[in-house]
Amino acid sequence: MQSTSRPRSSVIQLWERQHPARRVFAGFVALNLLGWGLLMLPVAKQGPGGSSWIEALFTAVSAACVTGLTVVDTALHWTPFGQVVILLLIQLGGLGVMVFASLIGIFVMGRLTLGSRLTTAQEAHAEGPGTVRTLVLSILRIALTIEGVVAVALFLRFWLGRGEDPLHSLWLGVFHAVSSFNNAGFALFSDNLMGFVDDPSILLPLALSTIVGGLGFPVIVQLLKHGLRGRRYSMHTWLVLTGTAVLLAVGTAAIALLEWSNPGSLGAHPTGVRLLEAFFHSVQTRTAGFNALDIGAFEPETLLVMDVLMFIGGGPAGTAGGIKITTFGVLAAIIIAEVRGDPTVTLFGKRLSRAVHREAITVALLAVGLCFAATVAIMVLTDFDHDRVLFEVISAFGTVGLSTGITASVGTPSQLILVLLMFVGRVGPITVATALALRPRRLAFELPKERPIIG
């Protein structure tokens, strides 16, 4: 009896043979190119003609990489069609291209191929290919539930509290809920959220949504599964939760102290608003990118603190960017263990694998090198000072989206550098490096060991 199954095309077979990192890389490239093409259409832009290629490319990459940096006014430049495209890019970029593809496979075909499970496990940092279906469905439920709750809260505030039209209020609620949970920072107001500087009913839901999205889906799933039973949390969950709490507190205190008397930021508001804004911007600096104050008016010291927070970012396998809290925590643990003379590195009662040491150091050094090179390049290409350029570079790499106001003025070459930073920051330095490598190296022998003098 002959088989009735159709042979798979050579293209599909080639795709399935690719390393998972290359699939993630290719998927994000395809998403960015699709968004670029859609935003180039005349129907996406207000007024006659279409957007320039750099306006469309920069916006598409910023949305798909859930960054939020813009070179045009999102509220005035794009039509409702263009804004819907941006919203879809944010959602797909936040969920992850391969996670979304897996959802299609589950709902349309009812199954996932082994190649799809491996690729999605790589992107979502799942424990193994067997857990992917459950994780993917959990990610969808979590994202839609949180976005729905925040959208309703914002809709009611815009409609009943701000007097907006009901349909417009609904659109504002949905757009900003999706943008906040995915840590994107896109807003449908020309001044971002500066018009709501003293409105906690809008800022706090957005901040809480941003925090939850920045924890990462594995942490959220474990919190929902175990509740407050902390003994069942993994080292990863404890590291993300502890790091998030510490960095939010440090960021809030630093912004409040450094900007308290600055008339261009906190100094222009009463005490209650100052505390609200210090907390809100500490949250947004962790990769979200909304701003209710003029970031360009912040003190240089504050910008430097925010640089550090943006560079660290949020939790892995979620919507946040940066080198991630876990990477920073592992590096800190390595330093502490080395200073104390401990034979092993431990965190929360568990010993760290040496492979994790190498991965954390690699991610951090690649990120530092990339940000340094980009900062020097943009300083050569423009006349802006290093404070603003460094802030813009780290904001792009950390997929944060906060800006001192120079993004639209740095010129096309510098904007292309920021585009590259946003893409690498979202996909991950190691994933990009692995995807671009010709093949994995297999050594047939080991060289003798020798120790150079360190320090």
Phi, psi and omega in degrees: 000126182280146178288140180264357181289142181277136178295143179283148181291159179296330179295316180295317179298319178296318179300316183289339179276350182287151175298141179309323180298323179291327178292317177300314179301310181295323179297317179290324175299314181298318180298316179295319179294320178296315178297320177301313180297318181292320180285345175283342182295141178303330182291345182273346186246141174292142177083181183288151177077177179253177178286157174291161183297325181285325177297315181291317181296311183300315181293318180297313180294318179298321180286311182295329179267014178044053181260295179109353173293141183224151174248355175224164179283112183301322183287326187255332185279321187261144175283172174306323177298313179298322179291325176294319177301315179299317180299316180294321177297320178298313182295314180293319179294323180289315178293327184104133184301314184286330174296317179295318178298324178293323176300318178298317180298321181292313186278330182269310183263344180078004181204170176233137174288162179299320178299319179294320180295319179296317181294316180293323176298322178297315184285320184270000181056043178286161182289338180180168183297335181289339183266359190294314183302312180297316181295317182298314179294324177294318178301315180298314181296316181298310183299311183293324180293310181295315179298322179295316180296314180294321179298319179295316180298317180289321178302313180296322181291315180295322184281304186275328184265333183248355176072023178283157174301142183305315181293319178294322178297320178297316179296317178298319180296313181295313184299312184285333175293314178295318181296322182285314181297325179273009177056040185270317177084002174288138178228154180262032176231142184299330179257026184060247180242022182293338177285352181241030187302331183246024184245092181294336181290345174256316185290320183291315175302321178294320180294315180296319177298319179297316180299313181297315178298326182282351178288330185097143185297321178301322179291316180299316180299317181291324176295318179293328183282317187253351180061231182267008180281082187297336181296338181268358179288146175281167175302320181301313182296315179298320181295317181292315182295315180295315179297320179297313181298315182294313183292324176295318180293315179297316180297317179297314181296317182294315181295318180297313183293317185282334183251002188304320183255009180281112183294344179275352180224255184290329186299343181272004187232159177292170187303314181301317179291323178300314180294318177301314183289325177297316178294314183300317182282336171295320177296312185292329179295339181281020170117005183273304172101357172292151174219135177250000175231163178282105182297328180296343180267358181290154177292150178304324179296321179294318179299323180293318176299317180294327175304314181296314181296319179295321182294322179290311176080211185242210183274152179289165175057039177217213183259359183275166178242207182080183178284350176090148180301320183296319178298313179297318179296319179295317178298318178297319180294322178297316180298314181298316180297321181292318180295321181280347181079022179289141180288336179227163178258126182236151177216125176051044175077011180234148179270136180276138175291144179295334177296327177292323177303309183297319182294317181296316179296320180297312180300313184296314183290322175298318180295315179299313180298318180294315180294321178296312181298318180294321179297314179298316182298315181290325177295325176291323184278341184230178179253011182282151181286164187292332179301311183289320181295314179299319178300315181295319181295311181291326176299320178290311181297320180281004184047046182270301179101353174291147183214147174275004176101012185256356186305314183285349187250358185280348179094160185300313180303316179291324177296325176293325175297317178295324176300314178298318180296318179299317182295311180296321180296325180281314182286325180109134182302319182291319179298316179297314181297319179294319181294326182274346179292144181293317180194155176292144182271134175240118182269133180272353181206166177243140179277157178294150182276148172205148184246120171283166177280125181253131174081000000 
